Amino acid sequence: MHFQDIIDAIKTRREMLQVNQKTLADLSGVSLRTLKQFESGKGNPTLQTLGKLADALGLELTLQVKQLETDE
């Protein structure tokens, strides 16, 4: 899953819960400007920022690490 997929999931959850951007910003400690940038596809959120947003919305972030296959 890419960052934008995570942001899309956060935005969808926010809208489903009928939480506006200002309220989510206040609940998560992420600035409103930053949240608006992320939701519009701009910016590059850190995992910490994504975690704050997810926590505020009752979502769980999981990190999946894949080993790249190499030709030997």
C-alpha positions as CSV (number, residue, x, y, z in Angstrom):
1,M,0.0,0.0,0.0
2,H,1.3,3.4,-0.9
3,F,1.1,6.6,1.1
4,Q,-1.7,7.9,-1.1
5,D,-3.7,4.8,-0.5
6,I,-3.4,5.3,3.2
7,I,-4.4,8.9,2.9
8,D,-7.4,7.9,0.8
9,A,-8.4,5.4,3.5
10,I,-8.0,8.1,6.2
11,K,-10.1,10.6,4.2
12,T,-12.8,8.0,3.5
13,R,-12.9,7.1,7.2
14,R,-13.1,10.8,8.2
15,E,-16.0,11.4,5.8
16,M,-17.8,8.2,7.0
17,L,-17.5,9.4,10.6
18,Q,-18.7,12.9,9.5
19,V,-15.6,14.5,11.0
20,N,-14.4,17.7,9.3
21,Q,-10.8,18.4,8.6
22,K,-10.5,21.0,11.3
23,T,-11.8,18.5,13.9
24,L,-9.5,15.8,12.8
25,A,-6.5,18.2,12.8
26,D,-7.4,19.1,16.4
27,L,-7.9,15.5,17.5
28,S,-4.7,14.2,15.9
29,G,-2.3,17.1,16.6
30,V,-1.6,17.4,12.8
31,S,-2.0,20.9,11.5
32,L,-5.0,21.7,9.3
33,R,-2.8,22.9,6.5
34,T,-0.8,19.7,6.5
35,L,-4.0,17.6,6.6
36,K,-5.4,19.5,3.6
37,Q,-2.2,19.1,1.7
38,F,-2.2,15.3,2.2
39,E,-5.8,14.9,1.3
40,S,-5.3,16.8,-1.9
41,G,-2.4,14.6,-2.9
42,K,0.4,17.0,-2.0
43,G,3.1,16.6,0.5
44,N,4.8,13.5,1.8
45,P,3.5,12.4,5.2
46,T,5.7,10.7,7.7
47,L,4.7,7.4,9.3
48,Q,4.3,9.3,12.6
49,T,1.9,11.8,11.0
50,L,-0.1,9.0,9.4
51,G,-0.2,7.2,12.7
52,K,-1.6,10.2,14.5
53,L,-4.4,10.6,11.9
54,A,-5.2,6.9,11.9
55,D,-5.3,6.8,15.8
56,A,-7.7,9.8,15.9
57,L,-10.0,7.9,13.5
58,G,-9.8,4.5,15.2
59,L,-7.7,3.0,12.4
60,E,-4.7,0.8,12.7
61,L,-1.6,1.3,10.6
62,T,0.5,-1.7,9.8
63,L,3.8,-1.8,8.0
64,Q,4.6,-4.6,5.6
65,V,8.2,-5.0,4.5
66,K,9.0,-7.2,1.6
67,Q,12.3,-8.6,0.8
68,L,13.4,-7.8,-2.8
69,E,14.3,-10.9,-4.8
70,T,17.8,-10.8,-6.2
71,D,19.3,-12.8,-9.0
72,E,22.4,-14.7,-7.9
